[in-house]
């Protein structure tokens, strides 16, 4: 169904579900998220996952596998959390039993450093997906934090919308919507606007960072993307490099995988990525961007698919960033190979004359998800710590 972004501020349901005395940190029962249809305010003794797992103010399933076991755990950050959703008609997000999309979370630490970090979820995960990788760290540094589910979630995200590409167009709209709302909430709560607003994200969340800095630089002071997904109408994009990788794996022809852009030294990861990522990713994004295609994933030929090309133009990146951007990408990324993604994005930025705004880090032995570092500790390096340092 077609989504409609409400322009008016709906009446919000607000409760103060405190796990510490409401007066201890001035629980602001009257805080309002502009545009929210529903919201719940909670005063928490700890906004990090060290506390929110026990208090049910996060969902560990949202962030499973995205970080490695040795990532330091932050804790002891009291403050206010607001969970809620904006008006929407789709129902892919089941968090809180709401069965309602466009869910968000806003966290306001008691000790604020004046900054705000805004993130969209990676992959097709929901709003708590960045809790371990981004939220915990920036909260401990004193930043306020806000995250969105992008307006649709899960492997059936493509069922949201009418035209091909509608669901992904909404990703960008929802990120813009939340950023504006979170800036207003921060000003309400702390009595002054944020001195800096940082867009941050991983994979699809990194794509959102790039798109926001290209299209709404006025909302941010800077951005950090980890392995952001590249969408280019002429290619490369995952509809161009995944089919030959799938074909190469199925035909036991590794040369096809390497020629598709994957580092030959990442071959120990190919079986896992073929089994878990390649075919599913190809299937659901083809369903979103080219819904009439009914062939095999390995046979897809983007050059012949005009509908897909038209759909990708709606979400394509240009490289015309208007704020400083740090990009981090691993050389052994086996889902979004660096040669087909961030290398090309850096070139797009260069062509627009914006390289002075772009800092690009190519990290040897980095892969797409840090959870695999635990399985291959001597062959992979974690990237989330670099993301965290770049943000704060």
RANOR-V701930 format. One record per residue. N is the residue number from 0. RES is the residue in one small letter. PSI is psi in whole degrees, -180 to 180 (none if undefined). NEAR is the number of other ideal C-beta (glycine too) atoms within 10 Angstrom. D_FIRST is the distance of its C-alpha to the first C-alpha in whole Angstrom. Layout:
{{N,RES,PSI,NEAR,D_FIRST} {N,RES,PSI,NEAR,D_FIRST}}
//
This chain:
{{0,x,146,12,0} {1,x,131,11,4} {2,x,150,23,6} {3,x,124,9,10} {4,x,115,15,13} {5,x,138,15,15} {6,x,-21,7,19} {7,x,157,7,21} {8,x,116,13,22} {9,x,158,15,21} {10,x,125,9,24} {11,x,145,18,24} {12,x,122,12,25} {13,x,128,18,28} {14,x,157,10,30} {15,x,89,15,33} {16,x,85,16,33} {17,x,139,18,37} {18,x,2,16,38} {19,x,161,15,41} {20,x,135,10,43} {21,x,-31,13,40} {22,x,-15,9,43} {23,x,-36,12,44} {24,x,24,19,42} {25,x,56,11,41} {26,x,115,19,38} {27,x,88,18,36} {28,x,-21,13,34} {29,x,7,8,33} {30,x,138,18,31} {31,x,134,19,28} {32,x,113,27,25} {33,x,129,17,24} {34,x,-10,21,20} {35,x,139,27,20} {36,x,-30,18,18} {37,x,139,19,20} {38,x,153,21,23} {39,x,123,16,26} {40,x,131,25,29} {41,x,137,22,32} {42,x,117,23,35} {43,x,145,23,36} {44,x,-24,18,40} {45,x,118,22,38} {46,x,-11,32,35} {47,x,169,24,35} {48,x,-18,21,34} {49,x,-26,14,38} {50,x,-35,19,37} {51,x,-22,24,33} {52,x,-48,14,33} {53,x,-34,12,36} {54,x,3,15,34} {55,x,35,11,30} {56,x,21,22,29} {57,x,175,26,28} {58,x,103,19,26} {59,x,-27,12,29} {60,x,-27,12,26} {61,x,-34,22,24} {62,x,10,24,27} {63,x,131,12,29} {64,x,-3,12,31} {65,x,-15,23,31} {66,x,161,21,34} {67,x,160,21,38} {68,x,-29,10,40} {69,x,2,11,42} {70,x,126,18,40} {71,x,143,10,42} {72,x,121,10,40} {73,x,160,20,40} {74,x,172,15,41} {75,x,43,12,42} {76,x,91,23,40} {77,x,157,17,39} {78,x,-157,24,37} {79,x,136,25,34} {80,x,136,21,30} {81,x,119,25,27} {82,x,145,24,24} {83,x,-166,26,21} {84,x,153,23,17} {85,x,160,26,16} {86,x,133,18,13} {87,x,159,24,10} {88,x,-13,12,7} {89,x,161,22,7} {90,x,38,15,10} {91,x,-22,22,12} {92,x,117,26,15} {93,x,1,14,17} {94,x,142,20,20} {95,x,6,15,22} {96,x,15,6,20} {97,x,-28,14,18} {98,x,52,11,15} {99,x,132,22,13} {100,x,178,28,12} {101,x,37,29,14} {102,x,152,27,17} {103,x,164,23,20} {104,x,137,27,24} {105,x,131,28,27} {106,x,132,28,30} {107,x,99,26,33} {108,x,149,21,37} {109,x,-38,15,40} {110,x,106,12,42} {111,x,136,17,40} {112,x,2,15,41} {113,x,-2,14,39} {114,x,163,20,36} {115,x,132,29,32} {116,x,129,28,31} {117,x,133,32,27} {118,x,148,31,25} {119,x,156,32,22} {120,x,146,28,21} {121,x,162,28,23} {122,x,-134,22,21} {123,x,37,23,18} {124,x,175,25,20} {125,x,-170,25,19} {126,x,-17,29,21} {127,x,8,24,24} {128,x,-28,32,25} {129,x,11,29,27} {130,x,-42,28,29} {131,x,-42,24,32} {132,x,-32,25,32} {133,x,-54,31,32} {134,x,-52,29,31} {135,x,-47,29,35} {136,x,-47,24,37} {137,x,-32,26,36} {138,x,-42,27,36} {139,x,-24,20,39} {140,x,-6,17,40} {141,x,2,15,39} {142,x,147,27,36} {143,x,159,28,33} {144,x,142,28,30} {145,x,143,26,26} {146,x,150,30,23} {147,x,154,30,20} {148,x,2,31,17} {149,x,1,32,16} {150,x,-10,32,12} {151,x,151,28,11} {152,x,168,26,14} {153,x,175,17,16} {154,x,-10,14,16} {155,x,25,14,13} {156,x,-29,26,11} {157,x,-11,23,10} {158,x,-11,15,8} {159,x,124,23,6} {160,x,175,20,5} {161,x,-53,9,6} {162,x,151,12,10} {163,x,128,22,12} {164,x,-7,22,13} {165,x,-43,19,10} {166,x,-39,29,10} {167,x,-32,26,14} {168,x,-39,17,14} {169,x,-32,24,12} {170,x,-47,24,15} {171,x,-40,21,17} {172,x,-42,14,16} {173,x,-34,25,16} {174,x,-43,29,19} {175,x,-45,19,21} {176,x,-47,21,19} {177,x,-39,29,21} {178,x,-46,21,24} {179,x,-43,15,25} {180,x,-43,24,24} {181,x,-38,29,27} {182,x,-41,20,29} {183,x,-41,15,29} {184,x,-43,25,30} {185,x,-45,23,32} {186,x,-38,13,34} {187,x,-50,15,34} {188,x,-42,18,35} {189,x,-8,14,38} {190,x,9,7,39} {191,x,155,10,39} {192,x,160,12,36} {193,x,138,21,36} {194,x,-26,10,38} {195,x,146,13,36} {196,x,119,23,32} {197,x,124,25,32} {198,x,130,31,29} {199,x,147,32,29} {200,x,166,32,27} {201,x,136,33,27} {202,x,-117,25,26} {203,x,-32,22,22} {204,x,-33,30,23} {205,x,-37,32,26} {206,x,-44,28,24} {207,x,-39,30,22} {208,x,-49,30,26} {209,x,-47,27,27} {210,x,-42,25,24} {211,x,-43,26,25} {212,x,-24,25,28} {213,x,-38,23,28} {214,x,-26,16,26} {215,x,56,17,26} {216,x,-21,19,30} {217,x,-18,7,31} {218,x,-11,18,29} {219,x,159,23,31} {220,x,-27,15,34} {221,x,175,21,34} {222,x,157,30,32} {223,x,123,28,32} {224,x,134,29,30} {225,x,114,32,31} {226,x,47,30,30} {227,x,141,29,27} {228,x,130,27,25} {229,x,125,22,26} {230,x,114,27,24} {231,x,128,19,26} {232,x,-36,16,25} {233,x,-6,12,29} {234,x,162,17,29} {235,x,157,20,30} {236,x,175,26,26} {237,x,-17,25,25} {238,x,-12,25,24} {239,x,-36,20,28} {240,x,-20,25,30} {241,x,-41,28,28} {242,x,-48,23,29} {243,x,-30,21,33} {244,x,-44,30,33} {245,x,-44,23,32} {246,x,-42,18,34} {247,x,-39,21,37} {248,x,-45,20,36} {249,x,-30,15,36} {250,x,4,11,39} {251,x,47,7,41} {252,x,85,13,41} {253,x,-23,15,41} {254,x,-34,11,42} {255,x,-37,19,39} {256,x,-44,26,37} {257,x,-43,17,40} {258,x,-24,13,39} {259,x,-11,20,35} {260,x,-1,20,36} {261,x,138,27,37} {262,x,128,19,40} {263,x,-24,10,42} {264,x,-6,12,44} {265,x,11,23,40} {266,x,-25,14,41} {267,x,-11,13,41} {268,x,-8,23,38} {269,x,-40,18,36} {270,x,-45,11,36} {271,x,-46,16,34} {272,x,-34,24,32} {273,x,-44,17,31} {274,x,-41,11,31} {275,x,-40,13,29} {276,x,-52,19,27} {277,x,-54,25,27} {278,x,-43,19,26} {279,x,-46,13,23} {280,x,-46,21,22} {281,x,-41,21,23} {282,x,-47,17,20} {283,x,-30,17,17} {284,x,-31,23,18} {285,x,-39,25,18} {286,x,-33,18,15} {287,x,-44,22,13} {288,x,-17,27,16} {289,x,64,21,17} {290,x,-14,15,15} {291,x,-9,10,18} {292,x,128,18,20} {293,x,20,6,22} {294,x,-170,10,25} {295,x,152,14,27} {296,x,-40,19,26} {297,x,-20,19,30} {298,x,-2,10,30} {299,x,135,22,27} {300,x,98,13,28} {301,x,-37,22,26} {302,x,-25,11,29} {303,x,-2,8,28} {304,x,89,18,24} {305,x,-36,9,23} {306,x,-43,14,20} {307,x,-43,27,20} {308,x,-41,19,22} {309,x,-39,15,20} {310,x,-44,25,17} {311,x,-32,26,20} {312,x,-29,13,21} {313,x,-23,16,18} {314,x,5,20,19} {315,x,150,17,23} {316,x,152,24,26} {317,x,-21,16,29} {318,x,-4,21,31} {319,x,65,16,32} {320,x,145,26,32} {321,x,3,15,33} {322,x,159,21,34} {323,x,137,17,36} {324,x,132,28,34} {325,x,126,22,36} {326,x,133,25,34} {327,x,132,24,36} {328,x,141,26,35} {329,x,144,29,37} {330,x,-20,17,39} {331,x,21,24,38} {332,x,121,27,34} {333,x,15,25,33} {334,x,-51,23,30} {335,x,86,27,30} {336,x,137,27,33} {337,x,-34,22,35} {338,x,-24,16,36} {339,x,3,22,33} {340,x,-92,28,31} {341,x,-30,27,33} {342,x,-43,17,36} {343,x,-37,19,34} {344,x,-40,27,32} {345,x,-36,18,36} {346,x,-39,12,37} {347,x,-44,20,34} {348,x,-43,24,35} {349,x,-43,13,39} {350,x,-28,12,38} {351,x,0,15,37} {352,x,24,10,40} {353,x,14,20,38} {354,x,-27,15,40} {355,x,-18,8,42} {356,x,-6,19,39} {357,x,124,19,38} {358,x,123,15,39} {359,x,122,16,39} {360,x,115,15,40} {361,x,117,14,40} {362,x,115,19,41} {363,x,134,10,43} {364,x,16,18,42} {365,x,140,24,39} {366,x,-180,26,36} {367,x,-37,27,32} {368,x,132,27,32} {369,x,-17,27,35} {370,x,-27,17,35} {371,x,-13,20,37} {372,x,-35,23,39} {373,x,-31,14,41} {374,x,-27,12,41} {375,x,63,15,43} {376,x,-22,13,44} {377,x,0,6,47} {378,x,-17,15,45} {379,x,150,22,42} {380,x,145,19,42} {381,x,146,24,39} {382,x,-24,27,37} {383,x,-40,24,35} {384,x,-34,17,39} {385,x,-39,18,39} {386,x,-47,24,36} {387,x,-46,22,37} {388,x,-37,12,40} {389,x,-31,19,38} {390,x,-46,22,36} {391,x,none,18,39}}
//
